[in-house]
Amino acid sequence: MQIDSFEDELRVIRISRLQVMLGLSRSTIYERIKPGSKWFDSDFPKPFKIGSFAVGWDLREIRAFIELKKQEGR
């Protein structure tokens, strides 16, 4: 399978990059994905394991989430 553009590839971002992209603190991000939290957001992309102790997020899912929130805000 040939990939037509770099954007089609899976790109994993770590929490520090996610914080910059969303303007949210580390603790707020984790509150957004924690069911039962008053800040829980079922639309917020879930992290996935990339190592024994490391997690990452799919950049495409983060971009889609940002676009969704932009549309909801209009």
HTML snippet that shows the backbone in 3Dmol.js (N, CA, C, O; Angstrom):
<script src="https://3Dmol.org/build/3Dmol-min.js"></script>
<div id="view" style="width:600px;height:400px;position:relative"></div>
<script>
const pdb = `
ATOM      1  N   MET A   1       0.843  -1.184   0.000  1.00  0.00           N
ATOM      2  CA  MET A   1       0.000   0.000   0.000  1.00  0.00           C
ATOM      3  C   MET A   1       0.882   1.239   0.000  1.00  0.00           C
ATOM      4  O   MET A   1       1.774   1.382   0.836  1.00  0.00           O
ATOM      5  N   GLN A   2       0.627   2.114  -0.929  1.00  0.00           N
ATOM      6  CA  GLN A   2       1.403   3.344  -1.018  1.00  0.00           C
ATOM      7  C   GLN A   2       0.651   4.467  -0.317  1.00  0.00           C
ATOM      8  O   GLN A   2      -0.562   4.615  -0.467  1.00  0.00           O
ATOM      9  N   ILE A   3       1.381   5.235   0.433  1.00  0.00           N
ATOM     10  CA  ILE A   3       0.773   6.367   1.128  1.00  0.00           C
ATOM     11  C   ILE A   3       1.016   7.609   0.291  1.00  0.00           C
ATOM     12  O   ILE A   3       2.155   7.925  -0.051  1.00  0.00           O
ATOM     13  N   ASP A   4      -0.068   8.317  -0.040  1.00  0.00           N
ATOM     14  CA  ASP A   4       0.031   9.464  -0.929  1.00  0.00           C
ATOM     15  C   ASP A   4       0.612  10.698  -0.269  1.00  0.00           C
ATOM     16  O   ASP A   4       1.259  11.507  -0.934  1.00  0.00           O
ATOM     17  N   SER A   5       0.398  10.854   1.004  1.00  0.00           N
ATOM     18  CA  SER A   5       0.942  12.037   1.673  1.00  0.00           C
ATOM     19  C   SER A   5       1.343  11.691   3.095  1.00  0.00           C
ATOM     20  O   SER A   5       0.862  10.726   3.689  1.00  0.00           O
ATOM     21  N   PHE A   6       2.227  12.498   3.610  1.00  0.00           N
ATOM     22  CA  PHE A   6       2.700  12.315   4.976  1.00  0.00           C
ATOM     23  C   PHE A   6       1.550  12.428   5.964  1.00  0.00           C
ATOM     24  O   PHE A   6       1.575  11.783   7.012  1.00  0.00           O
ATOM     25  N   GLU A   7       0.550  13.229   5.652  1.00  0.00           N
ATOM     26  CA  GLU A   7      -0.590  13.433   6.543  1.00  0.00           C
ATOM     27  C   GLU A   7      -1.413  12.163   6.724  1.00  0.00           C
ATOM     28  O   GLU A   7      -2.118  12.022   7.723  1.00  0.00           O
ATOM     29  N   ASP A   8      -1.333  11.236   5.766  1.00  0.00           N
ATOM     30  CA  ASP A   8      -2.094   9.995   5.865  1.00  0.00           C
ATOM     31  C   ASP A   8      -1.478   9.011   6.848  1.00  0.00           C
ATOM     32  O   ASP A   8      -2.139   8.069   7.285  1.00  0.00           O
ATOM     33  N   GLU A   9      -0.218   9.226   7.197  1.00  0.00           N
ATOM     34  CA  GLU A   9       0.471   8.316   8.097  1.00  0.00           C
ATOM     35  C   GLU A   9       0.022   8.527   9.540  1.00  0.00           C
ATOM     36  O   GLU A   9      -0.393   9.617   9.932  1.00  0.00           O
ATOM     37  N   LEU A  10       0.119   7.460  10.306  1.00  0.00           N
ATOM     38  CA  LEU A  10      -0.147   7.569  11.736  1.00  0.00           C
ATOM     39  C   LEU A  10       0.997   8.338  12.374  1.00  0.00           C
ATOM     40  O   LEU A  10       2.160   7.949  12.258  1.00  0.00           O
ATOM     41  N   ARG A  11       0.668   9.413  13.037  1.00  0.00           N
ATOM     42  CA  ARG A  11       1.662  10.188  13.764  1.00  0.00           C
ATOM     43  C   ARG A  11       1.217  10.225  15.212  1.00  0.00           C
ATOM     44  O   ARG A  11       0.096  10.625  15.528  1.00  0.00           O
ATOM     45  N   VAL A  12       2.100   9.809  16.068  1.00  0.00           N
ATOM     46  CA  VAL A  12       1.812   9.744  17.493  1.00  0.00           C
ATOM     47  C   VAL A  12       2.405  10.966  18.172  1.00  0.00           C
ATOM     48  O   VAL A  12       3.564  11.315  17.951  1.00  0.00           O
ATOM     49  N   ILE A  13       1.597  11.609  19.000  1.00  0.00           N
ATOM     50  CA  ILE A  13       2.113  12.732  19.775  1.00  0.00           C
ATOM     51  C   ILE A  13       2.029  12.386  21.247  1.00  0.00           C
ATOM     52  O   ILE A  13       1.163  11.631  21.689  1.00  0.00           O
ATOM     53  N   ARG A  14       2.941  12.951  21.976  1.00  0.00           N
ATOM     54  CA  ARG A  14       3.008  12.709  23.416  1.00  0.00           C
ATOM     55  C   ARG A  14       2.294  13.842  24.149  1.00  0.00           C
ATOM     56  O   ARG A  14       1.877  14.828  23.541  1.00  0.00           O
ATOM     57  N   ILE A  15       2.162  13.686  25.445  1.00  0.00           N
ATOM     58  CA  ILE A  15       1.390  14.612  26.273  1.00  0.00           C
ATOM     59  C   ILE A  15       1.908  16.045  26.180  1.00  0.00           C
ATOM     60  O   ILE A  15       1.111  16.982  26.167  1.00  0.00           O
ATOM     61  N   SER A  16       3.217  16.234  26.115  1.00  0.00           N
ATOM     62  CA  SER A  16       3.755  17.599  26.079  1.00  0.00           C
ATOM     63  C   SER A  16       3.309  18.338  24.821  1.00  0.00           C
ATOM     64  O   SER A  16       2.975  19.521  24.885  1.00  0.00           O
ATOM     65  N   ARG A  17       3.301  17.657  23.685  1.00  0.00           N
ATOM     66  CA  ARG A  17       2.840  18.268  22.430  1.00  0.00           C
ATOM     67  C   ARG A  17       1.327  18.500  22.486  1.00  0.00           C
ATOM     68  O   ARG A  17       0.835  19.523  22.009  1.00  0.00           O
ATOM     69  N   LEU A  18       0.604  17.563  23.060  1.00  0.00           N
ATOM     70  CA  LEU A  18      -0.846  17.699  23.184  1.00  0.00           C
ATOM     71  C   LEU A  18      -1.205  18.911  24.038  1.00  0.00           C
ATOM     72  O   LEU A  18      -2.149  19.638  23.727  1.00  0.00           O
ATOM     73  N   GLN A  19      -0.457  19.126  25.107  1.00  0.00           N
ATOM     74  CA  GLN A  19      -0.685  20.287  25.965  1.00  0.00           C
ATOM     75  C   GLN A  19      -0.541  21.581  25.168  1.00  0.00           C
ATOM     76  O   GLN A  19      -1.354  22.495  25.308  1.00  0.00           O
ATOM     77  N   VAL A  20       0.482  21.658  24.342  1.00  0.00           N
ATOM     78  CA  VAL A  20       0.711  22.858  23.531  1.00  0.00           C
ATOM     79  C   VAL A  20      -0.414  23.029  22.512  1.00  0.00           C
ATOM     80  O   VAL A  20      -0.934  24.130  22.334  1.00  0.00           O
ATOM     81  N   MET A  21      -0.786  21.946  21.850  1.00  0.00           N
ATOM     82  CA  MET A  21      -1.829  22.027  20.820  1.00  0.00           C
ATOM     83  C   MET A  21      -3.167  22.479  21.384  1.00  0.00           C
ATOM     84  O   MET A  21      -3.876  23.259  20.748  1.00  0.00           O
ATOM     85  N   LEU A  22      -3.519  21.998  22.567  1.00  0.00           N
ATOM     86  CA  LEU A  22      -4.837  22.283  23.132  1.00  0.00           C
ATOM     87  C   LEU A  22      -4.849  23.420  24.143  1.00  0.00           C
ATOM     88  O   LEU A  22      -5.912  23.934  24.489  1.00  0.00           O
ATOM     89  N   GLY A  23      -3.684  23.811  24.611  1.00  0.00           N
ATOM     90  CA  GLY A  23      -3.628  24.859  25.627  1.00  0.00           C
ATOM     91  C   GLY A  23      -4.190  24.400  26.956  1.00  0.00           C
ATOM     92  O   GLY A  23      -4.740  25.196  27.717  1.00  0.00           O
ATOM     93  N   LEU A  24      -4.049  23.106  27.235  1.00  0.00           N
ATOM     94  CA  LEU A  24      -4.557  22.525  28.472  1.00  0.00           C
ATOM     95  C   LEU A  24      -3.406  21.952  29.285  1.00  0.00           C
ATOM     96  O   LEU A  24      -2.373  21.570  28.736  1.00  0.00           O
ATOM     97  N   SER A  25      -3.594  21.896  30.588  1.00  0.00           N
ATOM     98  CA  SER A  25      -2.578  21.294  31.450  1.00  0.00           C
ATOM     99  C   SER A  25      -2.655  19.770  31.354  1.00  0.00           C
ATOM    100  O   SER A  25      -3.645  19.205  30.890  1.00  0.00           O
ATOM    101  N   ARG A  26      -1.597  19.138  31.800  1.00  0.00           N
ATOM    102  CA  ARG A  26      -1.539  17.677  31.827  1.00  0.00           C
ATOM    103  C   ARG A  26      -2.706  17.105  32.634  1.00  0.00           C
ATOM    104  O   ARG A  26      -3.374  16.171  32.191  1.00  0.00           O
ATOM    105  N   SER A  27      -2.947  17.666  33.812  1.00  0.00           N
ATOM    106  CA  SER A  27      -4.015  17.129  34.662  1.00  0.00           C
ATOM    107  C   SER A  27      -5.390  17.331  34.025  1.00  0.00           C
ATOM    108  O   SER A  27      -6.255  16.465  34.155  1.00  0.00           O
ATOM    109  N   THR A  28      -5.605  18.445  33.347  1.00  0.00           N
ATOM    110  CA  THR A  28      -6.888  18.686  32.682  1.00  0.00           C
ATOM    111  C   THR A  28      -7.107  17.687  31.557  1.00  0.00           C
ATOM    112  O   THR A  28      -8.218  17.188  31.382  1.00  0.00           O
ATOM    113  N   ILE A  29      -6.067  17.390  30.797  1.00  0.00           N
ATOM    114  CA  ILE A  29      -6.184  16.399  29.720  1.00  0.00           C
ATOM    115  C   ILE A  29      -6.612  15.055  30.292  1.00  0.00           C
ATOM    116  O   ILE A  29      -7.523  14.414  29.767  1.00  0.00           O
ATOM    117  N   TYR A  30      -5.961  14.630  31.360  1.00  0.00           N
ATOM    118  CA  TYR A  30      -6.320  13.342  31.953  1.00  0.00           C
ATOM    119  C   TYR A  30      -7.713  13.371  32.583  1.00  0.00           C
ATOM    120  O   TYR A  30      -8.390  12.344  32.614  1.00  0.00           O
ATOM    121  N   GLU A  31      -8.149  14.515  33.081  1.00  0.00           N
ATOM    122  CA  GLU A  31      -9.521  14.631  33.597  1.00  0.00           C
ATOM    123  C   GLU A  31     -10.533  14.514  32.464  1.00  0.00           C
ATOM    124  O   GLU A  31     -11.627  13.989  32.668  1.00  0.00           O
ATOM    125  N   ARG A  32     -10.186  14.993  31.279  1.00  0.00           N
ATOM    126  CA  ARG A  32     -11.096  14.916  30.127  1.00  0.00           C
ATOM    127  C   ARG A  32     -11.335  13.485  29.674  1.00  0.00           C
ATOM    128  O   ARG A  32     -12.381  13.190  29.097  1.00  0.00           O
ATOM    129  N   ILE A  33     -10.379  12.586  29.926  1.00  0.00           N
ATOM    130  CA  ILE A  33     -10.533  11.198  29.472  1.00  0.00           C
ATOM    131  C   ILE A  33     -10.949  10.249  30.593  1.00  0.00           C
ATOM    132  O   ILE A  33     -11.090   9.046  30.375  1.00  0.00           O
ATOM    133  N   LYS A  34     -11.143  10.792  31.784  1.00  0.00           N
ATOM    134  CA  LYS A  34     -11.473   9.961  32.951  1.00  0.00           C
ATOM    135  C   LYS A  34     -12.990   9.950  33.183  1.00  0.00           C
ATOM    136  O   LYS A  34     -13.555  10.949  33.629  1.00  0.00           O
ATOM    137  N   PRO A  35     -13.649   8.821  32.882  1.00  0.00           N
ATOM    138  CA  PRO A  35     -15.091   8.752  33.149  1.00  0.00           C
ATOM    139  C   PRO A  35     -15.365   9.012  34.631  1.00  0.00           C
ATOM    140  O   PRO A  35     -14.629   8.548  35.501  1.00  0.00           O
ATOM    141  N   GLY A  36     -16.403   9.737  34.893  1.00  0.00           N
ATOM    142  CA  GLY A  36     -16.736  10.072  36.273  1.00  0.00           C
ATOM    143  C   GLY A  36     -16.220  11.433  36.692  1.00  0.00           C
ATOM    144  O   GLY A  36     -16.687  11.999  37.680  1.00  0.00           O
ATOM    145  N   SER A  37     -15.265  11.960  35.953  1.00  0.00           N
ATOM    146  CA  SER A  37     -14.740  13.287  36.254  1.00  0.00           C
ATOM    147  C   SER A  37     -15.752  14.338  35.810  1.00  0.00           C
ATOM    148  O   SER A  37     -16.469  14.139  34.829  1.00  0.00           O
ATOM    149  N   LYS A  38     -15.809  15.446  36.525  1.00  0.00           N
ATOM    150  CA  LYS A  38     -16.724  16.511  36.095  1.00  0.00           C
ATOM    151  C   LYS A  38     -16.252  17.151  34.792  1.00  0.00           C
ATOM    152  O   LYS A  38     -17.021  17.858  34.140  1.00  0.00           O
ATOM    153  N   TRP A  39     -15.010  16.915  34.409  1.00  0.00           N
ATOM    154  CA  TRP A  39     -14.460  17.451  33.158  1.00  0.00           C
ATOM    155  C   TRP A  39     -14.462  16.422  32.036  1.00  0.00           C
ATOM    156  O   TRP A  39     -13.966  16.701  30.944  1.00  0.00           O
ATOM    157  N   PHE A  40     -15.016  15.226  32.287  1.00  0.00           N
ATOM    158  CA  PHE A  40     -15.012  14.158  31.280  1.00  0.00           C
ATOM    159  C   PHE A  40     -15.656  14.630  29.985  1.00  0.00           C
ATOM    160  O   PHE A  40     -16.707  15.271  29.996  1.00  0.00           O
ATOM    161  N   ASP A  41     -15.010  14.301  28.867  1.00  0.00           N
ATOM    162  CA  ASP A  41     -15.525  14.629  27.540  1.00  0.00           C
ATOM    163  C   ASP A  41     -15.454  13.353  26.708  1.00  0.00           C
ATOM    164  O   ASP A  41     -14.368  12.905  26.341  1.00  0.00           O
ATOM    165  N   SER A  42     -16.601  12.778  26.414  1.00  0.00           N
ATOM    166  CA  SER A  42     -16.632  11.509  25.679  1.00  0.00           C
ATOM    167  C   SER A  42     -16.069  11.637  24.267  1.00  0.00           C
ATOM    168  O   SER A  42     -15.714  10.631  23.653  1.00  0.00           O
ATOM    169  N   ASP A  43     -15.984  12.855  23.746  1.00  0.00           N
ATOM    170  CA  ASP A  43     -15.412  13.076  22.418  1.00  0.00           C
ATOM    171  C   ASP A  43     -13.890  13.161  22.437  1.00  0.00           C
ATOM    172  O   ASP A  43     -13.244  13.056  21.395  1.00  0.00           O
ATOM    173  N   PHE A  44     -13.322  13.350  23.621  1.00  0.00           N
ATOM    174  CA  PHE A  44     -11.875  13.543  23.714  1.00  0.00           C
ATOM    175  C   PHE A  44     -11.157  12.261  23.290  1.00  0.00           C
ATOM    176  O   PHE A  44     -11.480  11.182  23.788  1.00  0.00           O
ATOM    177  N   PRO A  45     -10.188  12.365  22.376  1.00  0.00           N
ATOM    178  CA  PRO A  45      -9.470  11.166  21.920  1.00  0.00           C
ATOM    179  C   PRO A  45      -8.772  10.437  23.066  1.00  0.00           C
ATOM    180  O   PRO A  45      -8.210  11.055  23.970  1.00  0.00           O
ATOM    181  N   LYS A  46      -8.822   9.132  23.005  1.00  0.00           N
ATOM    182  CA  LYS A  46      -8.206   8.302  24.040  1.00  0.00           C
ATOM    183  C   LYS A  46      -6.742   8.040  23.688  1.00  0.00           C
ATOM    184  O   LYS A  46      -6.402   7.847  22.521  1.00  0.00           O
ATOM    185  N   PRO A  47      -5.887   8.033  24.695  1.00  0.00           N
ATOM    186  CA  PRO A  47      -4.488   7.675  24.444  1.00  0.00           C
ATOM    187  C   PRO A  47      -4.364   6.164  24.264  1.00  0.00           C
ATOM    188  O   PRO A  47      -5.260   5.402  24.628  1.00  0.00           O
ATOM    189  N   PHE A  48      -3.245   5.753  23.700  1.00  0.00           N
ATOM    190  CA  PHE A  48      -2.959   4.330  23.579  1.00  0.00           C
ATOM    191  C   PHE A  48      -1.515   4.076  23.988  1.00  0.00           C
ATOM    192  O   PHE A  48      -0.665   4.962  23.895  1.00  0.00           O
ATOM    193  N   LYS A  49      -1.251   2.858  24.440  1.00  0.00           N
ATOM    194  CA  LYS A  49       0.089   2.511  24.915  1.00  0.00           C
ATOM    195  C   LYS A  49       1.060   2.437  23.742  1.00  0.00           C
ATOM    196  O   LYS A  49       0.760   1.857  22.699  1.00  0.00           O
ATOM    197  N   ILE A  50       2.235   3.039  23.940  1.00  0.00           N
ATOM    198  CA  ILE A  50       3.302   2.936  22.950  1.00  0.00           C
ATOM    199  C   ILE A  50       4.558   2.330  23.574  1.00  0.00           C
ATOM    200  O   ILE A  50       5.605   2.242  22.933  1.00  0.00           O
ATOM    201  N   GLY A  51       4.438   1.927  24.802  1.00  0.00           N
ATOM    202  CA  GLY A  51       5.539   1.301  25.530  1.00  0.00           C
ATOM    203  C   GLY A  51       5.037   0.848  26.885  1.00  0.00           C
ATOM    204  O   GLY A  51       3.850   0.960  27.189  1.00  0.00           O
ATOM    205  N   SER A  52       5.937   0.342  27.687  1.00  0.00           N
ATOM    206  CA  SER A  52       5.545  -0.161  29.006  1.00  0.00           C
ATOM    207  C   SER A  52       4.886   0.903  29.875  1.00  0.00           C
ATOM    208  O   SER A  52       3.905   0.634  30.569  1.00  0.00           O
ATOM    209  N   PHE A  53       5.434   2.107  29.829  1.00  0.00           N
ATOM    210  CA  PHE A  53       4.923   3.186  30.677  1.00  0.00           C
ATOM    211  C   PHE A  53       4.528   4.425  29.884  1.00  0.00           C
ATOM    212  O   PHE A  53       4.186   5.452  30.470  1.00  0.00           O
ATOM    213  N   ALA A  54       4.570   4.340  28.579  1.00  0.00           N
ATOM    214  CA  ALA A  54       4.326   5.515  27.737  1.00  0.00           C
ATOM    215  C   ALA A  54       3.018   5.386  26.971  1.00  0.00           C
ATOM    216  O   ALA A  54       2.644   4.303  26.522  1.00  0.00           O
ATOM    217  N   VAL A  55       2.330   6.520  26.832  1.00  0.00           N
ATOM    218  CA  VAL A  55       1.128   6.579  26.004  1.00  0.00           C
ATOM    219  C   VAL A  55       1.279   7.717  25.008  1.00  0.00           C
ATOM    220  O   VAL A  55       2.075   8.637  25.194  1.00  0.00           O
ATOM    221  N   GLY A  56       0.494   7.625  23.951  1.00  0.00           N
ATOM    222  CA  GLY A  56       0.488   8.673  22.944  1.00  0.00           C
ATOM    223  C   GLY A  56      -0.905   8.812  22.372  1.00  0.00           C
ATOM    224  O   GLY A  56      -1.791   8.001  22.641  1.00  0.00           O
ATOM    225  N   TRP A  57      -1.084   9.854  21.579  1.00  0.00           N
ATOM    226  CA  TRP A  57      -2.356  10.122  20.920  1.00  0.00           C
ATOM    227  C   TRP A  57      -2.137  10.166  19.422  1.00  0.00           C
ATOM    228  O   TRP A  57      -1.077  10.574  18.948  1.00  0.00           O
ATOM    229  N   ASP A  58      -3.150   9.742  18.681  1.00  0.00           N
ATOM    230  CA  ASP A  58      -3.118   9.794  17.225  1.00  0.00           C
ATOM    231  C   ASP A  58      -3.377  11.245  16.811  1.00  0.00           C
ATOM    232  O   ASP A  58      -4.418  11.815  17.139  1.00  0.00           O
ATOM    233  N   LEU A  59      -2.432  11.831  16.096  1.00  0.00           N
ATOM    234  CA  LEU A  59      -2.554  13.229  15.695  1.00  0.00           C
ATOM    235  C   LEU A  59      -3.808  13.475  14.859  1.00  0.00           C
ATOM    236  O   LEU A  59      -4.432  14.529  14.978  1.00  0.00           O
ATOM    237  N   ARG A  60      -4.180  12.518  14.021  1.00  0.00           N
ATOM    238  CA  ARG A  60      -5.395  12.689  13.204  1.00  0.00           C
ATOM    239  C   ARG A  60      -6.633  12.805  14.089  1.00  0.00           C
ATOM    240  O   ARG A  60      -7.525  13.605  13.808  1.00  0.00           O
ATOM    241  N   GLU A  61      -6.690  12.006  15.161  1.00  0.00           N
ATOM    242  CA  GLU A  61      -7.830  12.073  16.081  1.00  0.00           C
ATOM    243  C   GLU A  61      -7.859  13.409  16.818  1.00  0.00           C
ATOM    244  O   GLU A  61      -8.931  13.968  17.053  1.00  0.00           O
ATOM    245  N   ILE A  62      -6.700  13.916  17.179  1.00  0.00           N
ATOM    246  CA  ILE A  62      -6.632  15.210  17.860  1.00  0.00           C
ATOM    247  C   ILE A  62      -7.110  16.316  16.931  1.00  0.00           C
ATOM    248  O   ILE A  62      -7.878  17.185  17.343  1.00  0.00           O
ATOM    249  N   ARG A  63      -6.663  16.289  15.692  1.00  0.00           N
ATOM    250  CA  ARG A  63      -7.107  17.310  14.721  1.00  0.00           C
ATOM    251  C   ARG A  63      -8.610  17.236  14.492  1.00  0.00           C
ATOM    252  O   ARG A  63      -9.275  18.268  14.408  1.00  0.00           O
ATOM    253  N   ALA A  64      -9.148  16.032  14.392  1.00  0.00           N
ATOM    254  CA  ALA A  64     -10.596  15.865  14.208  1.00  0.00           C
ATOM    255  C   ALA A  64     -11.356  16.389  15.426  1.00  0.00           C
ATOM    256  O   ALA A  64     -12.412  17.005  15.282  1.00  0.00           O
ATOM    257  N   PHE A  65     -10.824  16.149  16.617  1.00  0.00           N
ATOM    258  CA  PHE A  65     -11.434  16.640  17.851  1.00  0.00           C
ATOM    259  C   PHE A  65     -11.454  18.170  17.861  1.00  0.00           C
ATOM    260  O   PHE A  65     -12.470  18.774  18.206  1.00  0.00           O
ATOM    261  N   ILE A  66     -10.355  18.787  17.489  1.00  0.00           N
ATOM    262  CA  ILE A  66     -10.282  20.253  17.445  1.00  0.00           C
ATOM    263  C   ILE A  66     -11.310  20.790  16.457  1.00  0.00           C
ATOM    264  O   ILE A  66     -12.011  21.758  16.753  1.00  0.00           O
ATOM    265  N   GLU A  67     -11.402  20.171  15.296  1.00  0.00           N
ATOM    266  CA  GLU A  67     -12.369  20.615  14.285  1.00  0.00           C
ATOM    267  C   GLU A  67     -13.806  20.459  14.801  1.00  0.00           C
ATOM    268  O   GLU A  67     -14.641  21.336  14.582  1.00  0.00           O
ATOM    269  N   LEU A  68     -14.091  19.356  15.476  1.00  0.00           N
ATOM    270  CA  LEU A  68     -15.415  19.135  16.060  1.00  0.00           C
ATOM    271  C   LEU A  68     -15.756  20.237  17.053  1.00  0.00           C
ATOM    272  O   LEU A  68     -16.859  20.783  17.029  1.00  0.00           O
ATOM    273  N   LYS A  69     -14.819  20.559  17.917  1.00  0.00           N
ATOM    274  CA  LYS A  69     -15.065  21.592  18.926  1.00  0.00           C
ATOM    275  C   LYS A  69     -15.230  22.961  18.280  1.00  0.00           C
ATOM    276  O   LYS A  69     -16.016  23.779  18.758  1.00  0.00           O
ATOM    277  N   LYS A  70     -14.503  23.218  17.205  1.00  0.00           N
ATOM    278  CA  LYS A  70     -14.679  24.484  16.484  1.00  0.00           C
ATOM    279  C   LYS A  70     -16.091  24.583  15.923  1.00  0.00           C
ATOM    280  O   LYS A  70     -16.733  25.629  16.018  1.00  0.00           O
ATOM    281  N   GLN A  71     -16.575  23.481  15.332  1.00  0.00           N
ATOM    282  CA  GLN A  71     -17.914  23.475  14.750  1.00  0.00           C
ATOM    283  C   GLN A  71     -18.991  23.618  15.825  1.00  0.00           C
ATOM    284  O   GLN A  71     -19.991  24.303  15.616  1.00  0.00           O
ATOM    285  N   GLU A  72     -18.789  22.978  16.965  1.00  0.00           N
ATOM    286  CA  GLU A  72     -19.758  23.078  18.060  1.00  0.00           C
ATOM    287  C   GLU A  72     -19.816  24.490  18.622  1.00  0.00           C
ATOM    288  O   GLU A  72     -20.853  24.926  19.121  1.00  0.00           O
ATOM    289  N   GLY A  73     -18.710  25.193  18.538  1.00  0.00           N
ATOM    290  CA  GLY A  73     -18.638  26.542  19.090  1.00  0.00           C
ATOM    291  C   GLY A  73     -19.216  27.615  18.190  1.00  0.00           C
ATOM    292  O   GLY A  73     -19.315  28.775  18.588  1.00  0.00           O
ATOM    293  N   ARG A  74     -19.596  27.240  16.991  1.00  0.00           N
ATOM    294  CA  ARG A  74     -20.122  28.237  16.036  1.00  0.00           C
ATOM    295  C   ARG A  74     -21.614  28.303  16.055  1.00  0.00           C
ATOM    296  O   ARG A  74     -22.207  29.087  15.314  1.00  0.00           O
TER     297      ARG A  74
END
`;
const viewer = $3Dmol.createViewer("view");
viewer.addModel(pdb, "pdb");
viewer.setStyle({}, {cartoon: {color: "spectrum"}});
viewer.zoomTo();
viewer.render();
</script>
